[in-house]
Amino acid sequence: MIDAGGTIRDVSSLVPDFTPETVSPALVERLGRADLATLPAAPAGARIGAPLSRVGHFIAIGLNYAEHAAETGAAVPKEPVVFSKAPSSLCGPDDDVLLPRGSHKLDWEVELAVVIGRRCDYVEEADALSHVLGYALCNDFSEREYQKERAGQWIKGKSAPTFGPLGPFIATADEIADPQALSMFLDVNGERRQTGSTATMIFPVAHLVSYLSRFMVLEPGDVITTGTPPGVGLGMSPPQFLRAGDEVRLGMEGLGEQRHRVVAR
């Protein structure tokens, strides 16, 4: 946890790890009552990992911003476009991103991620946000050749190790007054590529949680990453993709920043 002074505190004496088995509204309440000043600070320079360990579902929503759909040549969807990322793609907010062997079309996508806190099974939209534990920054890294040119489903281009950086933290639901009013950005090698706001989502968070709960049961700790605004490499003319040595920086209002260096495997 991050205390009021910005110090990262070790809460392993209160919860062994943030996992599907431990995350819940009750855990948030218990941690909220903790006296953080009595807990040890994280070691200086320690790596910050993803704010959740291995998750059950890592669900993604495609084409959820009209201008992003347009830049990729796709129609604006009438229903949410749903696909999965492998849970093994999770990584920390400052980890290197591994360029797959033979990859030439690695792309970036700044996104708002939603972390489920209560089991969702046919949840009504009006009640959907009460099932959300919190929100986090996500970069939905995508290998466009694998996604679009290698047949099958999008999951192949979305699931390589390190393709799902999450964090640096989860802001609990009470800390984000309106998930549909968050500004975001992404830079590549210091140049702005994406600027957007969750206000322009086609399908807002409450709708997505309710919609998904009609097709699957969402469990505590599941992650939904909700789509990206325009400015991805695929949409540039000509398209531009990441190479080894490139640096990506991204951030979202209330959810911190990530920094990644692209490294060849």
Summary of the structure (lengths in Angstrom):
residues: 265
radius of gyration: 17.8
end to end distance: 32.5
largest distance: 54.7
contacts: 892
relative contact order: 0.22
helix: 20%
strand: 29%
